[in-house]
Every structure is written in structure tokens, then in C-alpha cells.
Amino acid sequence: MAKSFPLKDPVAPVRWTGSLLKVLDQRLLPHKVVYLNCSTPEDVARATKSMALRGAPLIGCAAAYAMALAARRGGFRGMEAAAPKLLRARPTAVNLAHAVSHMLAKGRQAVGIRNFADMMSQAAGRYYALDLQANRDMAVLGASLLKKRNCRVMTYCNAGALATSGLGTAVGVIRYAHHLGKVERVYCCETRPYLQGSRLTLWEFMKAGVPATLITDNAAAHLIKSGAVDAVFVGSDRIAANGDVCNKIGTYGVALAAKRDRVPFYAVAPISTIDPRCPSGSRIPIEERSSAEVLKVGSCRIAPRGARAAHFAFDVTPRDLVGAIVTERGIIKPVNRRSIKRILHAI
């Protein structure tokens, strides 16, 4: 499916040299394109925690390469030592744990082999390549959900090439649907407080030539109610076994508005985002980040000195608000435990 894909990304979020992972510092976008040199697993963990490196699938891919760096420095024991450091970097996105577990399994199989480090580097590369192919497959499947031409769609946060190995999940669907003539315009929510929508998603659509309009987060419900939106596509950082979808804070509110006004709401995520060990969204750990990111926009303070703020990085959209979940193995519809179990066991 989609082996010869027509779309290309404006910039690579990570670059692997075999002994170094070059990470695009997304804190500086869209104004500067700067790469950080990560030579140790600790460097990758710091880049992840600081949000220089972000996006659930990309965090997983970067963690796979971090484990390869650990193998080069300390063999399998080095990988075991690096694993908990990486896992502590971001608690909500399950792709990170999936990648670390995958690389540890590959490492156990190769213990004692002479070119162990090279094998782990190749395993990380394959993990990255599989994510890219998954994004391409999801783009084709997700675009099929739009039954007419010239649709107006909405997306929240950043689920594009910058959050994955390339193309993106929700953004990938929209880009491919635009290529087919199915999308006329996309509305990008700014995504306070970190502004991934305005800094990253809008930038990606503009680079790709997709007509895009930036809106404030609190304008989303108004646009949906006014009939200006035909469908909503979002990514996800973790999907529970029952179909509850965890994504950037504010997604739940958009889903509520879409349900009220009968606008289809879709989540797009690879199989690695589904956590079968998590029974429902109530069990997903919600990361709380520094209040400074709420009290400031960039370096500019927007609240009185001494003010307090709460910064919940994610929220959970209950499965009954989700029209379908698009994965590389197929579309989950209806969204329930049985459908998810079926797709997880599909070959």
C-alpha cells in the first residue's frame, strides 16, 4: 500500500549517522532550523524532556536510536542501563516504551555476536523505516474516510512529519487527501501553551502547499458549530485498550464540539500507540509540565509576577466521541475493545 508515495517532507526531524543522532531542535521552529548532536542515550533523553524532540512516534524512533548508541558504548548492559533513563523522559507517550522494549528484545537475541553494535544500529533503522511506511499506509486509509471533494478539515496540535519519522499521522492523512483533491482547506488550532499548531503544523502545511488557516484554540468550537468543518483529524500519544484516545490538552473539547454538531472526529495513530495493557483512558498517566510554559509565551511573561499556573500536557477523549481510529493495519470502527483486539492480532 502506498509504496510509491508522492509527498516529500520539508525537513528531517532526526538524522542518524551510525554513531550520532542529529535531532532537529523543534523549540526554534519555524524561525531557525538547528540540529542538536546527541551522542549518548542521556542526550536523547534530555532532548525529549526539553521538547527539542517531540511527537509520540518520533520519540519512539529516537529512543530506538538512543538504545543503539547505548549498545555502541556498553553492549547489552549499556542498553539495559539506558532504558529507565529514556522511559523517564516523557511518561504519557507509549511509543517510547514500545521502542525501548523492542530494542531490548532485539539486543537479547544478539548478545554475544561480534558486530552487536552494528546490529542494534540496523534494528533502530528498521524501526524508523517501519514507522515511515506505517504513516504512508495510514495516509491512504485515512483519506478514504472523506467521501467528497474540497472538504474543510481541522487538526489539533502537531501530528505531522515533525512528530514522526516522516509525513505524519493526522497531518499525513490531510496532506494525502489534499493531493487527491479531497481537502480544500485545513484549520490549525494554535495549541496553547506550547503552540505546536502555529509553530509546527501550520509551517508544515505551508511548506507542503496545503491551504491552511491558523485559529485560536477557543475558536475551534465556533467554527465547528458554524458548519465550516467537515471532519476533524488528530494524532494520539496513547490509545487505551477500550479505545479512549489520549492526545494534546484541548483535544477533548474539540471532540465534544464535533460530537454535538455531528462532525466526524477521527484519531490517526500507528499500532505502537495502542497500549493493550491500559484498560481505559482513566489509567493513562497525564504529564504535568512546568507552569513557566503557561505563564510565558516564549521569553515574554504574560501573567503577573508571582502568579501560579497548572499545565496539564494531555487529556483523554472517551471512545464514544471517536468516529474511527486509523492505523496502518486498517480502520478501527466502531471504536471498542473488540475492534481494537481484532486489529492488534491482524497480520
Secondary structure, DSSP 8 states (H G I E B T S, - for coil): --SS-----SS-SEEE-SS-EEEE-TTSTTT---EEEE-SHHHHHHHHHTTSS--HHHHHHHHHHHHHHHHHHHHHHHHHHHHHHHHTT-SS-HHHHHHHHHHHHHHHHHTT-TTHHHHHHHHHHHHHHHHHHHHHHHHHHHHTT--SSSEEEEE-S--BGGGSSSSBSHHHHHHHHHHTT-EEEEEEE--TTTTHIIIIIHHHHHHHT--EEEE-GGGHHHHHHTT--SEEEE--SEEETT--EEEETTHHHHHHHHHHTT--EEEE--GGGEETT--SGGGS---B--THHHHEETTEE-S-TT-----B-EEEE-GGG-SEEEETTEEE-S-SHHHHHHHHT--
